Amino acid sequence: MTDLTPIIREKLDQAAGLLNEHRLDCWLTFVRETSQVYDPALNLILGFGLTWESALIVSRSGRKVAIVGRFDADNARRLGAYDEVIGYDQSIGDALRAQLAQINPSSIALNYSLSDSGADGLTFGMYARLTRLLAGTPYPAQFVSAEDIVRRLRERKSPRELERIRRAIDVTRQVYDELLAQPLVGMSERQVHALAGDIVARHGCGFAWERAGNPIVNAGPDSAIGHGMPGDLVIQPGQLVHFDMGLRCDGYCSDLQRMVYVRREGESEPPEEVRRAWQACWAALEAGRATLKPGALGWQVDAAARAELTRHGYPEYLHAFGHHIGQQAHDGGSVLGPQWDKYGDLPNKPIEAGSVFAIELGVMVAPYGYIGIEENVLVSEAGAEYLSAPQTQLWQQ
Amino acid sequence: MTDLTPIIREKLDQAAGLLNEHRLDCWLTFVRETSQVYDPALNLILGFGLTWESALIVSRSGRKVAIVGRFDADNARRLGAYDEVIGYDQSIGDALRAQLAQINPSSIALNYSLSDSGADGLTFGMYARLTRLLAGTPYPAQFVSAEDIVRRLRERKSPRELERIRRAIDVTRQVYDELLAQPLVGMSERQVHALAGDIVARHGCGFAWERAGNPIVNAGPDSAIGHGMPGDLVIQPGQLVHFDMGLRCDGYCSDLQRMVYVRREGESEPPEEVRRAWQACWAALEAGRATLKPGALGWQVDAAARAELTRHGYPEYLHAFGHHIGQQAHDGGSVLGPQWDKYGDLPNKPIEAGSVFAIELGVMVAPYGYIGIEENVLVSEAGAEYLSAPQTQLWQQ
């Protein structure tokens, strides 16, 4: 079982620091029955589920209070991360109003965001419910979005978080090594997918997204590119085979793509079109990585990679260049992507030191298949460094 | 891997029927990056995760449309449950407005609810985003809550859903049989919990809630009652040992409590106080079950059980008498509980035929420990029938 406890203690202290940095008085996470809807902030500040309406409050002074149903209170106390844990039976209202009165805030940050799914765990019903519980008080007028707090809490990885991400990446690399030691030719996508499951189970990790589409396995040009699930296509000589796999180890994720070219009889290397596309993809990835520094904006990084790829004569990729990884393979927060409507404000956020991104792009090379490359990098003042040996050469079988 | 596909097709048709029943024109589920926030309605109408802003629309005519990001579209098409699947690249806006224009609704039901966590998957940020995407159209003025649709969709189990729940209950019963064939005395709560994990893994099912607190194991009177995690207390002669376990098999859950009394040397049966409390608990459970019929209100059922328990001289239990089980052990929808603020409107909802409830209550019997009983029942016009042999006798070791 994953123990997030030490990370949660770190993150709660980090949250208090962020409230000061953003001059906000308190941060209120308001949830209920988390088996139905799980606010993604909970894995940063609690690490287990709750049943009844619950309020987790961090104030600028650093004080942390949890108000939870009676039968959840013991778990919250055992966590040892909250200064006070209050259990209630019939209504959270009195305790919640009393705690807010004690803080006497002029701003109350809530988990909602138009753009950032990782900072948007408050449901519409719970927002309405909170407003009703606080009717007649000054507090509803003080609600603001906690998106900057939650985003930065997620983006600025602690040493302990980094260690877990590095381990997930290491295990993923080992799983790829074992998987691709098999001769792929003649296997179906589905068979390769099943084999990957066996290998991952032996390593004691889980999958970072739904198993049905993890790893993605694309055999040749007719396989559906994207988040599709492996099918019955059989790997043939003369095909590019594309993999996209993310693992979760101790609660933290990797997200890496890998490529194999299956030679035809008599071939000693991949066809020239394939080699040319591979080089172009790598030039584009490196062009993006070169601009990936603290303070740069996400869209600028994406634009650098995108321009390099089109300069080589390939079409633009139809997704973002990069996303954070952490507790999720898509960890929310800023996006290294174009200013498309679906990304909202996320491409305009400045990049933070301590962030870990998956950077990725690809091109279709008919009639061989899809080339996709994806690596994981850590951002520091020195730039973006690869967290594992990147796949700079196209592997061959 | 769980295949929800056949159930999803049934549920989508059921949803169209519910729109007619409630005279609503369409139901819109609006989500994004479901690895961060997973709308619990998705497992009724899709069965896999989505990455970018997505709209799943069911209209009163029975037409179903999915608008999703390009790289998720293939999965939605393969499901075969939507009449049209539209993939987009930059913004969902145009396709969403066009679809709504085609339906020309006077009501658009959204997934929000003040009380029902199972019908409240729309986040506050996504509500705001939807309003912005539809600015300048008549549609935001037509938003209503989909809670009656989602609640009934969840509550009225289909034969296929019932079959899966029955299987989860059967496996749970077998796991309890194997677990309690062990001599418990001298084992710690934690050891029993670990052993349960091994047995469940052999049966190929998963746990219905977080493994850390599943099963709950309470050894004697000093163990934390509620949702606490098993600890280092060692089971002693003269103790009641209480178990609360739920499993998930093929996507559907059980939730059952079981009780063992560990005899002292020379004892041939449990102490009189324990036997008396056991009888009172059972009388109360049966009093509640007797009132559990279509059309009854949840609070009435709870009140019947509660009154019977106090009539026997025991204190009221500090929770609800019953909750739905289904895809979750706490499946949302109506609650068989008192009209406490934290339950909102849920105790006032009429009970539906085809519902499956976990019904439960308990009392502390110092100095022996906690007695908790919980059984799963199916509601039909004939009343509430047990879905597995109930534990009418306190087991002894």
HADDOCK unambig.tbl for C-alpha pairs under 7 A between the chains (distance, minus, plus):
assign (segid A and resid 33 and name CA) (segid B and resid 117 and name CA) 6.38 0.50 0.50
assign (segid A and resid 36 and name CA) (segid B and resid 40 and name CA) 5.61 0.50 0.50
assign (segid A and resid 36 and name CA) (segid B and resid 117 and name CA) 6.11 0.50 0.50
assign (segid A and resid 36 and name CA) (segid B and resid 118 and name CA) 5.68 0.50 0.50
assign (segid A and resid 37 and name CA) (segid B and resid 37 and name CA) 6.78 0.50 0.50
assign (segid A and resid 37 and name CA) (segid B and resid 38 and name CA) 6.37 0.50 0.50
assign (segid A and resid 37 and name CA) (segid B and resid 39 and name CA) 6.50 0.50 0.50
assign (segid A and resid 37 and name CA) (segid B and resid 40 and name CA) 6.61 0.50 0.50
assign (segid A and resid 37 and name CA) (segid B and resid 121 and name CA) 6.47 0.50 0.50
assign (segid A and resid 38 and name CA) (segid B and resid 37 and name CA) 6.36 0.50 0.50
assign (segid A and resid 39 and name CA) (segid B and resid 37 and name CA) 6.49 0.50 0.50
assign (segid A and resid 40 and name CA) (segid B and resid 36 and name CA) 5.61 0.50 0.50
assign (segid A and resid 40 and name CA) (segid B and resid 37 and name CA) 6.61 0.50 0.50
assign (segid A and resid 53 and name CA) (segid B and resid 342 and name CA) 6.73 0.50 0.50
assign (segid A and resid 71 and name CA) (segid B and resid 225 and name CA) 6.90 0.50 0.50
assign (segid A and resid 71 and name CA) (segid B and resid 226 and name CA) 4.26 0.50 0.50
assign (segid A and resid 71 and name CA) (segid B and resid 227 and name CA) 5.48 0.50 0.50
assign (segid A and resid 72 and name CA) (segid B and resid 226 and name CA) 6.73 0.50 0.50
assign (segid A and resid 72 and name CA) (segid B and resid 227 and name CA) 5.59 0.50 0.50
assign (segid A and resid 72 and name CA) (segid B and resid 228 and name CA) 6.86 0.50 0.50
assign (segid A and resid 74 and name CA) (segid B and resid 224 and name CA) 6.97 0.50 0.50
assign (segid A and resid 74 and name CA) (segid B and resid 228 and name CA) 6.08 0.50 0.50
assign (segid A and resid 75 and name CA) (segid B and resid 228 and name CA) 5.60 0.50 0.50
assign (segid A and resid 89 and name CA) (segid B and resid 318 and name CA) 6.70 0.50 0.50
assign (segid A and resid 90 and name CA) (segid B and resid 340 and name CA) 5.23 0.50 0.50
assign (segid A and resid 90 and name CA) (segid B and resid 341 and name CA) 5.93 0.50 0.50
assign (segid A and resid 90 and name CA) (segid B and resid 342 and name CA) 5.86 0.50 0.50
assign (segid A and resid 91 and name CA) (segid B and resid 340 and name CA) 6.86 0.50 0.50
assign (segid A and resid 91 and name CA) (segid B and resid 341 and name CA) 5.11 0.50 0.50
assign (segid A and resid 91 and name CA) (segid B and resid 342 and name CA) 5.08 0.50 0.50
assign (segid A and resid 112 and name CA) (segid B and resid 124 and name CA) 5.87 0.50 0.50
assign (segid A and resid 112 and name CA) (segid B and resid 125 and name CA) 5.07 0.50 0.50
assign (segid A and resid 113 and name CA) (segid B and resid 125 and name CA) 4.68 0.50 0.50
assign (segid A and resid 114 and name CA) (segid B and resid 125 and name CA) 4.47 0.50 0.50
assign (segid A and resid 114 and name CA) (segid B and resid 126 and name CA) 6.22 0.50 0.50
assign (segid A and resid 114 and name CA) (segid B and resid 128 and name CA) 6.70 0.50 0.50
assign (segid A and resid 114 and name CA) (segid B and resid 129 and name CA) 5.69 0.50 0.50
assign (segid A and resid 117 and name CA) (segid B and resid 33 and name CA) 6.39 0.50 0.50
assign (segid A and resid 117 and name CA) (segid B and resid 36 and name CA) 6.11 0.50 0.50
assign (segid A and resid 118 and name CA) (segid B and resid 36 and name CA) 5.68 0.50 0.50
assign (segid A and resid 120 and name CA) (segid B and resid 123 and name CA) 6.40 0.50 0.50
assign (segid A and resid 120 and name CA) (segid B and resid 125 and name CA) 5.98 0.50 0.50
assign (segid A and resid 121 and name CA) (segid B and resid 37 and name CA) 6.46 0.50 0.50
assign (segid A and resid 121 and name CA) (segid B and resid 123 and name CA) 6.37 0.50 0.50
assign (segid A and resid 122 and name CA) (segid B and resid 123 and name CA) 5.67 0.50 0.50
assign (segid A and resid 122 and name CA) (segid B and resid 124 and name CA) 6.00 0.50 0.50
assign (segid A and resid 123 and name CA) (segid B and resid 120 and name CA) 6.38 0.50 0.50
assign (segid A and resid 123 and name CA) (segid B and resid 121 and name CA) 6.36 0.50 0.50
assign (segid A and resid 123 and name CA) (segid B and resid 122 and name CA) 5.67 0.50 0.50
assign (segid A and resid 123 and name CA) (segid B and resid 123 and name CA) 3.83 0.50 0.50
assign (segid A and resid 123 and name CA) (segid B and resid 124 and name CA) 5.09 0.50 0.50
assign (segid A and resid 124 and name CA) (segid B and resid 112 and name CA) 5.88 0.50 0.50
assign (segid A and resid 124 and name CA) (segid B and resid 122 and name CA) 6.01 0.50 0.50
assign (segid A and resid 124 and name CA) (segid B and resid 123 and name CA) 5.09 0.50 0.50
assign (segid A and resid 124 and name CA) (segid B and resid 124 and name CA) 4.27 0.50 0.50
assign (segid A and resid 124 and name CA) (segid B and resid 127 and name CA) 6.85 0.50 0.50
assign (segid A and resid 125 and name CA) (segid B and resid 112 and name CA) 5.08 0.50 0.50
assign (segid A and resid 125 and name CA) (segid B and resid 113 and name CA) 4.69 0.50 0.50
assign (segid A and resid 125 and name CA) (segid B and resid 114 and name CA) 4.47 0.50 0.50
assign (segid A and resid 125 and name CA) (segid B and resid 120 and name CA) 6.00 0.50 0.50
assign (segid A and resid 126 and name CA) (segid B and resid 114 and name CA) 6.21 0.50 0.50
assign (segid A and resid 127 and name CA) (segid B and resid 124 and name CA) 6.85 0.50 0.50
assign (segid A and resid 128 and name CA) (segid B and resid 114 and name CA) 6.70 0.50 0.50
assign (segid A and resid 129 and name CA) (segid B and resid 114 and name CA) 5.69 0.50 0.50
assign (segid A and resid 224 and name CA) (segid B and resid 74 and name CA) 6.96 0.50 0.50
assign (segid A and resid 225 and name CA) (segid B and resid 71 and name CA) 6.87 0.50 0.50
assign (segid A and resid 226 and name CA) (segid B and resid 71 and name CA) 4.24 0.50 0.50
assign (segid A and resid 226 and name CA) (segid B and resid 72 and name CA) 6.70 0.50 0.50
assign (segid A and resid 227 and name CA) (segid B and resid 71 and name CA) 5.50 0.50 0.50
assign (segid A and resid 227 and name CA) (segid B and resid 72 and name CA) 5.59 0.50 0.50
assign (segid A and resid 228 and name CA) (segid B and resid 72 and name CA) 6.86 0.50 0.50
assign (segid A and resid 228 and name CA) (segid B and resid 74 and name CA) 6.06 0.50 0.50
assign (segid A and resid 228 and name CA) (segid B and resid 75 and name CA) 5.59 0.50 0.50
assign (segid A and resid 318 and name CA) (segid B and resid 89 and name CA) 6.67 0.50 0.50
assign (segid A and resid 340 and name CA) (segid B and resid 90 and name CA) 5.24 0.50 0.50
assign (segid A and resid 340 and name CA) (segid B and resid 91 and name CA) 6.85 0.50 0.50
assign (segid A and resid 341 and name CA) (segid B and resid 90 and name CA) 5.95 0.50 0.50
assign (segid A and resid 341 and name CA) (segid B and resid 91 and name CA) 5.13 0.50 0.50
assign (segid A and resid 342 and name CA) (segid B and resid 53 and name CA) 6.71 0.50 0.50
assign (segid A and resid 342 and name CA) (segid B and resid 90 and name CA) 5.87 0.50 0.50
assign (segid A and resid 342 and name CA) (segid B and resid 91 and name CA) 5.07 0.50 0.50
